[in-house]
Amino acid sequence: MEMRPKVLLLDDDPALLEMYKDMLAQLPSRPEVHTSTSGTRALALLDSERFRLLICDLKMPKMDGLQVLAIVRRRFPELRTVVMTSVQDEEFRSRAYALGVDLFWLKPDTHQNMQMFLECLESLLGRDHEGGFRGVQSKSLMDIIQMECLSQGSTVMRITRGSLVGKIWILGGELIDAEAEGARGEAAFRRILEWKSGTFENLAPEPEHERTIHKSVNGLLLEMAQAMDEGANPDASAAEDAEHRKTVWRLSALTREGAEWVVSVKAGDQSEGWGTQSAEEYGKWMQQTLETCKRLSERIEAGPLSHVQCSSLERRLVLLPWPDKSFLVAWPADAEANRLLEQTKKITASWDS
C-alpha cells in the first residue's frame, strides 16, 4: 500500500493554518498535513519525520521564513519547498528562488487562483519521475520560467507587453538566450523580467540556437535582487519591512559567498543567527573561546586576538572579533582554507549596514 505524502504547513497565523490544512486534505494524493506556527517547531518536526513538501510563510517573528528555508536547503536537500506569502515584492521572490524553493506563490485571493495553487501542489506531491509543473501556468513570469527549468523542459517563450516583444530560449532546463528591446543575452533577460504585465506563449524549441547566457537562472535572479537593494529607498518601508529586507540581504550574502550560516554576538546582548537554529549554543561557545584567548594573550603578551580558525569533518569555522560585535561564520568542509578569512571579513564588514 502506497504511503500518503506528508506536508508541513508553516505560518504564524493559526486560523490560516487550519483553513489551508482543510483545503490540502482534499487533494487527490490525500496528503497527511501537519502544521507549525514557528520555525523552530517546524525544523523539529522535519527532524523527527520524513516530509515530502514544506509550505512556508515568509514574515514570521523570531525565525524568519527565509532563515528556515536556508536551513532546510542544507539539512533536507530532498525536501520540496513552497513559499506562500502576502509579501508582493520581486526581491523576496528572487531571494527565495536563490535558496532553491520549488515555487513562490502569493496567498491565493480568488477561487481560480486557489485552484491553480492546489494544482501546483499536487504536481509537487507527485512521483519523482513525473513531469510535475508541465502545463501548469503560474501567476508571474518568474514562476513560469522557473517551472520550465525545474521540469528540464525545452521551449522558446515569446513574451508580449503592449508593443514590446521578447523571447527567452530554454534548452533541457537551462536558460541559454534572451532577446528584447534590441538587447540580447543577460541584458535582455533582465529587461524582460522588469516587465510587470503582459502575455506569453510557448513556441517550438530550437536545439541549435546559439547560447549566450551561461549563468544559472537563480544566479541571475539573485543579481537582479542585489540591484534592487542598491536602488531601494531606505525610508520607503516601515520598520518591520526594513528588518525583513535586511534579513533577506544577509541570507543572500551567505548564498553568494558559499557560507552555511552566521552567528553574531554583541557584548551584553543575545546571540543572533542566520541559517542556523543553534545561535544561542554557538554564541556561548564564542564568548568562552574569546575569553580563553584573551587570558592566554595576556599571559604570553601576544597582543589582541586577530581571529580563530578551526575545522571538523562537517565544516570549517572562522571566529572574527570586531570591536563592537563578534562573528562566527561556518563554511563547507571542502572550502579553501587559505581564502576563508578574507571571505569572512567580506561578509561581516557590511553586515549591519
HELIX and SHEET records of a PDB file:
HELIX    1   1 PRO A   14  LEU A   24  1                                  11    
HELIX    2   2 GLY A   39  SER A   48  1                                  10    
HELIX    3   3 GLY A   65  ARG A   75  1                                  11    
HELIX    4   4 GLU A   90  ALA A   98  1                                   9    
HELIX    5   5 HIS A  111  LEU A  124  1                                  14    
HELIX    6   6 LEU A  141  LEU A  150  1                                  10    
HELIX    7   7 GLU A  186  GLU A  194  1                                   9    
HELIX    8   8 VAL A  217  GLY A  231  1                                  15    
HELIX    9   9 ALA A  239  GLU A  257  1                                  19    
HELIX   10  10 ALA A  279  ILE A  300  1                                  22    
HELIX   11  11 ALA A  337  ALA A  349  1                                  13    
SHEET    1   A 5 GLU A  32  SER A  36  0                                        
SHEET    2   A 5 LYS A   6  LEU A  10  1                                        
SHEET    3   A 5 LEU A  53  CYS A  56  1                                        
SHEET    4   A 5 ARG A  80  THR A  85  1                                        
SHEET    5   A 5 LEU A 103  LEU A 106  1                                        
SHEET    1   B 5 ALA A 183  ARG A 184  0                                        
SHEET    2   B 5 GLU A 174  ALA A 180 -1                                        
SHEET    3   B 5 LEU A 164  LEU A 171 -1                                        
SHEET    4   B 5 THR A 155  ARG A 161 -1                                        
SHEET    5   B 5 THR A 199  LEU A 203 -1                                        
SHEET    1   C 5 GLU A 272  TRP A 274  0                                        
SHEET    2   C 5 TRP A 261  VAL A 265 -1                                        
SHEET    3   C 5 SER A 326  PRO A 332 -1                                        
SHEET    4   C 5 ARG A 315  PRO A 321 -1                                        
SHEET    5   C 5 VAL A 308  SER A 311 -1                                        
END                                                                             
